[in-house]
Amino acid sequence: MKETAKRKRKYQKNQVIAAVVCLLPSFLLLAAFTIVPLILSFYYSFFNVKEYLGNTFIGLKNYGAILSGLQSTGFYKSLLIGLEFVAIIVPLQLILSFLIANLVMKINRKYAAIIKVCIYLPCLLSGIVVGSIFAYVYNYHGGLLNSMLNAFGLSNVNWTGEKGWAIFAVCIAAIWNGLGYNTLVMLGGLYDIPTDYYEAARLDGANWWKQTVYITIPSLKNIGLYLLVSLVVSSFQLYEIPLVIVGNGAEHSVEGPIYYLFYQFQHTDNMGEVYAASLLVAIVLTALSSVIFKLTSSEKSQD
């Protein structure tokens, strides 16, 4: 008995060591690129940080400048634009990925594999590349979209220069870029639903709509929550695509929170305000995620 207990303790100790060795690289990366920068940003947000002139402690003045001072107008406008991205991109992404995933489920597996590859290809492109592609598509003189309009006798549209069109132009590019990943995640959730549920529903006379409402959507609750939170965060932080497609045009109508931080980083003489603004954006994102979890009241799925 003692020998068995000793071997068991040794085995458990080896398991702990193996777990620590496996987790240590990830923890070091997390500490180097997330935890340490977060602590430093919090520390320097209380200082007037000026290059070559040293740092001066000023307390909460940086936060005051962002929330109610000279920087408040631009900061609040960037938050509203971020929420506009969320309001447009998130529902369209969820609906389109759900519909396409259902369509792929109905197709022959050989052709479904080809469709999945084609859908996922845009996800391999960076935001800069996607922005460059759609900048050509939206180009006022000779762009693909305006060339199609000209073919039907219609005049050119300034897709990236007018405030009303610019935000939709950016959102369409962002949806195209991320649709493949979201579709595959949704497809994985659909494959995980037992077919017995649908067979029983068909025997009871339930049509496709009732099967979708009462079986498919409830079964995808946790998958939907994951996609919802990740889409809200990524849409709110949208930066590279609007930077390349629109830039500072269209009356600054696509400059979200990250764009605002980038602009402040380039033009401010007090980096402490940038640190403060970045922490406030992080707080807003945390609050949005918390609200989503609270509203959905998601529980861990059980087998």
C-alpha positions as CSV (number, residue, x, y, z in Angstrom):
1,M,0.0,0.0,0.0
2,K,2.8,2.4,0.9
3,E,4.6,1.6,-2.3
4,T,1.4,2.2,-4.3
5,A,0.8,5.5,-2.6
6,K,4.4,6.6,-3.2
7,R,4.1,5.8,-6.9
8,K,0.8,7.7,-7.1
9,R,2.4,10.8,-5.5
10,K,5.3,10.6,-7.9
11,Y,3.0,10.2,-10.9
12,Q,1.0,13.3,-9.7
13,K,4.2,15.3,-9.2
14,N,5.4,14.4,-12.7
15,Q,2.0,15.5,-14.1
16,V,2.3,18.9,-12.3
17,I,5.8,19.4,-13.7
18,A,4.7,18.5,-17.2
19,A,1.7,20.9,-17.0
20,V,4.0,23.7,-15.7
21,V,6.5,23.1,-18.5
22,C,3.7,23.2,-21.1
23,L,2.0,26.3,-19.7
24,L,5.2,28.3,-19.0
25,P,5.9,29.6,-22.6
26,S,2.3,30.8,-22.9
27,F,2.4,32.5,-19.5
28,L,5.7,34.2,-20.4
29,L,4.2,35.5,-23.6
30,L,1.1,36.6,-21.9
31,A,3.2,38.4,-19.2
32,A,5.5,40.0,-21.8
33,F,2.9,41.3,-24.2
34,T,-0.2,41.8,-22.0
35,I,0.3,41.9,-18.2
36,V,3.5,44.0,-18.1
37,P,2.3,46.5,-20.7
38,L,-1.0,46.8,-18.9
39,I,0.7,47.6,-15.6
40,L,3.0,50.1,-17.2
41,S,0.1,51.8,-19.0
42,F,-1.7,52.1,-15.8
43,Y,1.3,53.6,-14.1
44,Y,2.2,56.1,-16.8
45,S,-1.4,57.2,-17.2
46,F,-0.9,59.3,-14.0
47,F,2.1,61.1,-15.5
48,N,2.7,63.9,-18.0
49,V,4.9,61.8,-20.3
50,K,7.0,64.0,-22.6
51,E,9.9,62.8,-24.7
52,Y,13.3,64.1,-23.6
53,L,11.7,66.2,-20.8
54,G,11.0,63.4,-18.3
55,N,7.8,62.4,-16.6
56,T,5.8,64.6,-14.2
57,F,3.1,63.1,-11.9
58,I,-0.2,64.8,-12.5
59,G,-2.7,62.4,-10.9
60,L,-6.0,62.0,-12.7
61,K,-5.6,65.0,-15.1
62,N,-5.0,62.7,-18.1
63,Y,-8.3,60.9,-17.4
64,G,-10.0,64.3,-17.0
65,A,-8.7,65.5,-20.3
66,I,-10.0,62.4,-22.0
67,L,-13.4,62.3,-20.3
68,S,-14.3,66.0,-20.0
69,G,-11.4,68.1,-21.3
70,L,-9.9,68.9,-24.7
71,Q,-9.7,65.3,-25.9
72,S,-13.3,64.3,-24.8
73,T,-15.0,65.2,-28.1
74,G,-12.7,63.0,-30.2
75,F,-12.7,60.2,-27.7
76,Y,-16.5,60.0,-27.4
77,K,-16.9,60.2,-31.2
78,S,-14.5,57.3,-31.6
79,L,-16.5,55.2,-29.1
80,L,-19.7,55.9,-31.1
81,I,-18.1,55.0,-34.3
82,G,-16.9,51.7,-32.7
83,L,-20.5,51.0,-31.6
84,E,-21.7,51.7,-35.2
85,F,-19.2,49.1,-36.4
86,V,-20.6,46.6,-33.9
87,A,-24.2,47.4,-34.8
88,I,-23.6,46.8,-38.5
89,I,-21.0,44.0,-38.6
90,V,-22.0,41.7,-35.7
91,P,-25.6,40.9,-36.7
92,L,-24.7,40.6,-40.4
93,Q,-21.8,38.3,-39.6
94,L,-23.9,36.1,-37.4
95,I,-26.8,35.8,-39.8
96,L,-24.7,35.2,-42.9
97,S,-22.4,32.7,-41.2
98,F,-25.5,30.8,-39.9
99,L,-27.2,30.7,-43.3
100,I,-24.0,29.7,-45.2
101,A,-23.2,27.0,-42.6
102,N,-26.7,25.6,-43.0
103,L,-26.3,25.7,-46.8
104,V,-22.9,23.8,-46.6
105,M,-24.6,21.2,-44.4
106,K,-27.1,20.4,-47.3
107,I,-24.4,20.1,-50.0
108,N,-22.5,17.0,-51.0
109,R,-19.4,16.6,-48.9
110,K,-17.0,16.8,-51.8
111,Y,-18.4,20.2,-53.0
112,A,-18.8,21.3,-49.4
113,A,-15.1,20.9,-48.8
114,I,-14.3,23.2,-51.8
115,I,-16.8,25.8,-50.6
116,K,-15.3,25.8,-47.1
117,V,-11.8,26.4,-48.5
118,C,-13.1,29.2,-50.7
119,I,-15.0,30.8,-47.8
120,Y,-12.0,30.6,-45.5
121,L,-9.4,32.0,-47.9
122,P,-10.1,35.7,-47.1
123,C,-9.4,35.0,-43.4
124,L,-5.8,34.4,-44.3
125,L,-5.4,38.0,-45.5
126,S,-4.4,40.7,-43.1
127,G,-6.5,43.8,-42.6
128,I,-4.0,45.9,-44.6
129,V,-4.3,43.5,-47.6
130,V,-8.1,43.5,-47.4
131,G,-8.1,47.3,-47.2
132,S,-5.9,47.5,-50.3
133,I,-8.2,45.2,-52.2
134,F,-11.3,47.0,-51.3
135,A,-9.7,50.4,-51.9
136,Y,-9.3,49.3,-55.5
137,V,-12.9,48.1,-55.6
138,Y,-14.2,51.4,-54.2
139,N,-11.9,53.7,-56.2
140,Y,-13.8,56.6,-57.6
141,H,-12.0,56.7,-60.9
142,G,-11.9,53.2,-62.5
143,G,-12.7,51.2,-59.4
144,L,-14.5,47.8,-59.9
145,L,-17.7,48.9,-58.3
146,N,-18.0,52.2,-60.2
147,S,-17.1,50.5,-63.4
148,M,-20.0,48.2,-62.9
149,L,-22.3,51.2,-62.3
150,N,-21.0,52.9,-65.5
151,A,-21.8,49.7,-67.4
152,F,-25.5,50.2,-66.5
153,G,-25.4,53.9,-67.3
154,L,-25.1,55.1,-63.7
155,S,-22.8,57.8,-62.5
156,N,-19.8,57.2,-60.1
157,V,-20.4,57.1,-56.3
158,N,-17.8,58.3,-53.9
159,W,-17.9,55.2,-51.7
160,T,-15.0,56.2,-49.4
161,G,-15.4,60.0,-49.5
162,E,-18.9,60.4,-48.3
163,K,-19.8,59.9,-44.7
164,G,-23.0,57.9,-45.4
165,W,-21.2,55.4,-47.7
166,A,-17.8,55.2,-46.0
167,I,-18.8,53.3,-42.9
168,F,-20.8,50.7,-45.0
169,A,-17.8,50.3,-47.3
170,V,-15.6,49.5,-44.4
171,C,-18.1,47.1,-42.8
172,I,-18.6,45.1,-46.0
173,A,-14.8,44.7,-46.2
174,A,-14.6,43.6,-42.6
175,I,-17.5,41.1,-43.0
176,W,-15.8,39.6,-46.1
177,N,-12.5,39.3,-44.2
178,G,-14.0,37.4,-41.2
179,L,-17.0,35.5,-42.6
180,G,-15.1,32.3,-43.4
181,Y,-13.9,31.8,-39.8
182,N,-17.3,32.5,-38.3
183,T,-19.0,30.2,-40.8
184,L,-16.6,27.3,-40.0
185,V,-17.2,27.8,-36.2
186,M,-20.9,27.8,-36.8
187,L,-20.6,24.8,-39.0
188,G,-18.7,22.9,-36.3
189,G,-21.6,23.7,-33.9
190,L,-24.2,22.4,-36.4
191,Y,-22.2,19.1,-36.9
192,D,-22.3,18.7,-33.1
193,I,-26.1,18.7,-32.9
194,P,-27.4,15.0,-32.7
195,T,-29.4,14.1,-35.8
196,D,-31.9,12.3,-33.6
197,Y,-33.3,15.6,-32.6
198,Y,-34.2,16.4,-36.2
199,E,-35.6,13.0,-36.9
200,A,-37.9,13.2,-33.9
201,A,-39.0,16.7,-35.0
202,R,-39.8,15.5,-38.5
203,L,-41.8,12.6,-37.2
204,D,-43.8,15.2,-35.2
205,G,-44.4,17.2,-38.4
206,A,-42.0,20.1,-37.7
207,N,-40.9,22.0,-40.8
208,W,-37.5,23.6,-41.4
209,W,-38.4,26.8,-39.6
210,K,-39.6,25.1,-36.5
211,Q,-36.6,22.8,-36.4
212,T,-34.3,25.9,-36.7
213,V,-36.1,27.9,-34.0
214,Y,-36.6,25.1,-31.5
215,I,-33.6,22.8,-32.1
216,T,-30.8,24.5,-34.1
217,I,-30.6,27.9,-32.5
218,P,-30.9,26.7,-28.8
219,S,-28.3,24.1,-29.5
220,L,-25.9,26.8,-30.8
221,K,-26.3,29.0,-27.8
222,N,-22.7,28.6,-26.5
223,I,-21.2,28.8,-30.0
224,G,-23.3,31.9,-30.7
225,L,-22.1,33.5,-27.4
226,Y,-18.5,32.9,-28.3
227,L,-18.9,34.4,-31.8
228,L,-21.0,37.3,-30.4
229,V,-18.3,38.3,-27.9
230,S,-15.4,37.9,-30.3
231,L,-17.2,39.8,-33.0
232,V,-18.1,42.7,-30.7
233,V,-14.5,43.0,-29.5
234,S,-13.0,42.7,-33.0
235,S,-15.6,45.1,-34.6
236,F,-15.1,47.7,-31.9
237,Q,-11.3,47.6,-32.4
238,L,-11.5,47.7,-36.2
239,Y,-8.5,49.7,-37.4
240,E,-6.4,48.5,-40.4
241,I,-9.3,48.3,-42.9
242,P,-10.7,51.8,-42.3
243,L,-7.1,53.2,-42.2
244,V,-6.3,51.8,-45.7
245,I,-9.8,52.3,-47.3
246,V,-10.8,55.7,-46.0
247,G,-8.0,57.2,-43.9
248,N,-8.9,60.6,-42.5
249,G,-11.5,61.2,-45.2
250,A,-15.3,61.1,-45.1
251,E,-15.4,63.6,-42.3
252,H,-13.5,61.3,-40.0
253,S,-16.6,59.0,-39.9
254,V,-14.7,55.7,-39.7
255,E,-12.1,56.6,-37.0
256,G,-12.9,54.1,-34.2
257,P,-11.3,53.9,-30.8
258,I,-8.0,52.2,-32.0
259,Y,-7.8,54.7,-34.8
260,Y,-8.2,57.5,-32.2
261,L,-5.4,56.0,-30.1
262,F,-3.1,55.8,-33.2
263,Y,-3.8,59.4,-34.1
264,Q,-3.2,60.6,-30.6
265,F,0.0,58.6,-30.4
266,Q,1.3,60.4,-33.5
267,H,0.2,64.0,-32.6
268,T,0.1,64.3,-28.8
269,D,2.9,65.9,-26.7
270,N,1.7,64.0,-23.6
271,M,1.8,60.2,-24.0
272,G,0.1,59.9,-20.6
273,E,-3.2,60.8,-22.3
274,V,-2.7,58.0,-24.7
275,Y,-2.1,55.5,-21.9
276,A,-5.2,56.8,-20.1
277,A,-7.4,56.6,-23.2
278,S,-6.2,53.0,-24.0
279,L,-7.2,51.9,-20.5
280,L,-10.6,53.6,-20.9
281,V,-11.1,51.7,-24.2
282,A,-10.2,48.5,-22.4
283,I,-12.8,49.3,-19.7
284,V,-15.5,49.9,-22.3
285,L,-14.7,46.6,-24.0
286,T,-14.9,44.8,-20.7
287,A,-18.2,46.4,-19.9
288,L,-19.6,45.4,-23.3
289,S,-18.5,41.8,-22.8
290,S,-20.0,41.8,-19.3
291,V,-23.3,43.1,-20.6
292,I,-23.4,40.4,-23.3
293,F,-22.8,37.6,-20.7
294,K,-25.4,39.1,-18.4
295,L,-28.1,39.4,-21.1
296,T,-27.5,35.9,-22.5
297,S,-27.1,34.3,-19.0
298,S,-25.1,31.5,-20.8
299,E,-24.5,28.3,-18.9
300,K,-22.0,25.7,-19.6
301,S,-23.5,23.1,-21.9
302,Q,-24.0,19.6,-20.5
303,D,-23.8,16.3,-22.4
